[in-house]
Amino acid sequence: MDAIDPSRGLFCNRTLNLRGIQAVGYDMDYTLIHYRMREWEKRAYSFIREGLQGKGWPVDALRFNPDLAIRGLVIDVERGNVVKANRFGYVKRAFHGTTPMNYEQQREVYQRTLVDLGDDRWHFLNTLFSISSACMYMQLVDLLDDDALEGSMGYADLWERVQATLDEAHMEGRLKEAIVKNPERFVRLDPQMPLTLLDQKRAGKKILLITNSEWDYAQPMLAYAFNDFLPEAMTWRDLFDIAIVGARKPDFFSVDMPAFRVESKNGLLREHQNGPLEEGCVYVGGNAPLVEETLGLRGEEILYVGDHLFVDVNVSKKVLRWRTALVVRELEQEIEAFRSFAGTQTRLSELMEQKEQLEAQYSAKRLQRQRLQKDYGGPNGHDAEALEQEMARLRSQLTALDEDIAPLAKASSKLVNDHWGPLMRTGKDKSLFARQVERYADVYTGRVSNFLHHTPFTYLRSHRGSLPHDEAAEQDPQYESLTSGYEWDETTARERG
């Protein structure tokens, strides 16, 4: 097999043997169909603005800025801020409205506060569909602070109004109607996607569609994205053993909801009675236990692939113990950005190593001076003047080093997005988004067709997790032999006799 572009990999948090997966379920939006985010969110933003204009809000001059927010940020509706937190919940960057907060402002507000996604104060931007709402919210905070909005409302009220206005556009069907009328403007086609699903289907796996999108939207969009890339006379309907639209996730995974079979192209429905679903049909609603009953499968025999951290991978894993894969479309751009920055990053790492060494030397001299001045610790052979001169020399070197480091560190912090940096990191640490990915996604990748490069039979092994003390342990020559084991499961044992 040809070498795989590093940005097209499958990245494994928990070992996953695809030979043991008997069914693969897929979300549709931003999973099987990849939208041009800037076009989609610009249209969504325009509907929010029109809705607010209709209510008399002074938003005519506002314009969509797709770089103002990224997925993985958190709205602080108590203070009207948007923040980026690390994996522990510590706020590392923050905006109030559209204005970045400086270090002192941020420290004053958040030094005693951790982001807790279980608290109603915080609203996590789970998907790319959140970008338009976040952009509008940040701009409205500016208007509220300028007393440009009439009526009594707070920052939390603003967020609710934005979400409600966007929901109205969805309920009226205007947004998706615009997409269906001009799909080439909003959809980025992936010719490899149908082949990926065909490989899995021909390998004996059941292929499922489980999407919240309704039939009148899913049908034309899947036809546009799939039909031209399938063998002659085959359509997207033939790919899926069971197709479920209007699934109402996350309730789909935990609530016993009825199912209705789609009887005609215009969406005529017939209620499904007791018993398993009929394979090859399209249904509206239903529930995950009914799918398991139909397939005769449970839990870890099913892999579900989606783009929403909570609706797709969190709930399906917590409730049903399905295996999970998260599609992170931004990942390819992020990997390419880090690869392009690799030379600079190497130089930055070298300078930081030099700084650590100089700081250690300076601290040692400072301790020697302290012992000399306070007359304890015994004679150390140093005099105060010599120590001061040496410390001054080290301070000068550190100052010069900081001047070299600063522009490189700043460039590193602006990779991918000038305001927020990369999605998966906050400085050297993992971002809160990355931590959620680790917790809930067994596998994550940039697009579904990346499975094509690994075959339906691959054994995805998680990397050995790193710990802060690993660097010290790796200096032991026996370390590699002590830690080079790999996981072995019953499926592998059976296949190898």
TAHU-V181555 format. One record per backbone hydrogen bond with DSSP energy under -0.5 kcal/mol. CO is the residue of the C=O (numbers start at 0). NH is the residue of the N-H. If there is no record, write none. Layout:
<<CO,NH> <CO,NH>>
This chain:
<<4,7> <5,8> <8,10> <8,445> <9,11> <10,12> <10,443> <11,462> <15,17> <15,459> <16,19> <17,20> <19,21> <21,205> <22,302> <23,207> <24,304> <25,209> <26,31> <27,30> <27,31> <27,32> <30,447> <31,33> <32,29> <32,34> <33,187> <34,36> <35,38> <35,39> <36,40> <37,41> <38,42> <39,43> <40,44> <41,45> <42,46> <43,47> <44,48> <45,49> <46,50> <47,51> <48,52> <49,53> <50,54> <51,54> <51,56> <52,55> <56,58> <58,61> <63,65> <64,67> <69,72> <72,124> <73,75> <73,82> <74,76> <74,122> <75,78> <75,79> <75,80> <79,96> <80,75> <81,94> <82,73> <83,91> <83,92> <84,431> <85,88> <88,114> <89,85> <92,83> <93,100> <94,81> <94,96> <95,98> <97,99> <98,95> <101,105> <102,106> <103,107> <104,108> <105,109> <106,110> <109,112> <112,90> <113,115> <114,116> <115,118> <118,121> <120,76> <121,123> <122,74> <123,125> <124,71> <126,129> <127,130> <129,133> <130,134> <131,135> <132,136> <133,137> <134,138> <135,139> <136,140> <137,141> <138,142> <139,143> <140,144> <141,145> <142,147> <143,146> <150,152> <153,157> <154,158> <155,159> <156,160> <157,161> <158,162> <159,163> <160,164> <161,165> <162,166> <163,167> <164,168> <165,169> <166,170> <167,171> <168,173> <168,174> <169,172> <172,176> <173,177> <174,178> <175,179> <176,180> <177,181> <178,181> <179,182> <181,184> <181,185> <182,185> <182,186> <185,35> <186,188> <187,33> <189,192> <190,194> <191,195> <192,196> <193,197> <194,198> <195,199> <196,200> <197,201> <198,202> <199,204> <200,203> <205,23> <205,207> <206,240> <206,241> <207,25> <208,243> <210,246> <212,245> <213,216> <213,217> <214,218> <216,220> <217,221> <218,222> <219,223> <220,224> <221,225> <221,226> <222,226> <225,228> <226,229> <230,233> <234,237> <234,238> <235,238> <235,239> <240,279> <240,280> <241,208> <242,282> <243,210> <244,284> <247,250> <247,251> <249,252> <250,253> <250,254> <251,287> <254,256> <257,285> <258,271> <259,283> <260,262> <260,269> <263,266> <267,262> <267,263> <269,260> <276,278> <277,280> <280,242> <281,261> <282,244> <283,259> <286,290> <287,291> <288,292> <289,293> <290,294> <291,295> <291,296> <297,300> <298,301> <298,322> <300,21> <300,22> <301,322> <302,24> <303,324> <304,26> <305,326> <306,308> <307,311> <307,312> <308,313> <309,314> <311,315> <312,316> <313,317> <314,318> <314,319> <315,319> <315,321> <316,320> <322,303> <323,441> <323,442> <324,305> <325,327> <325,444> <326,328> <327,330> <328,331> <328,332> <329,333> <330,334> <331,335> <332,336> <333,337> <334,338> <335,339> <336,340> <338,341> <340,344> <341,345> <342,346> <343,347> <344,348> <345,349> <346,350> <347,351> <348,352> <349,353> <350,354> <351,355> <352,356> <353,357> <354,358> <355,359> <356,360> <357,361> <358,362> <359,363> <360,364> <361,365> <362,366> <363,367> <364,368> <365,369> <366,370> <367,371> <368,372> <369,373> <370,374> <370,375> <382,386> <383,387> <384,388> <385,389> <386,390> <387,391> <388,392> <389,393> <390,394> <391,395> <392,396> <393,397> <394,398> <395,399> <396,400> <397,401> <398,402> <399,403> <400,404> <401,405> <402,406> <403,407> <404,408> <405,409> <406,410> <407,411> <408,412> <409,413> <410,413> <411,414> <414,416> <416,420> <423,430> <425,428> <428,425> <429,86> <430,434> <431,435> <432,436> <433,437> <434,438> <435,439> <436,440> <439,441> <441,12> <441,13> <442,325> <443,10> <444,327> <446,449> <447,450> <448,451> <449,452> <450,453> <450,454> <454,457> <457,17> <457,459> <458,460> <459,15> <466,469> <468,472> <469,473> <471,474> <472,475> <474,476> <475,478> <477,481> <478,482> <479,483> <488,492> <489,493> <490,494> <491,495> <493,496>>
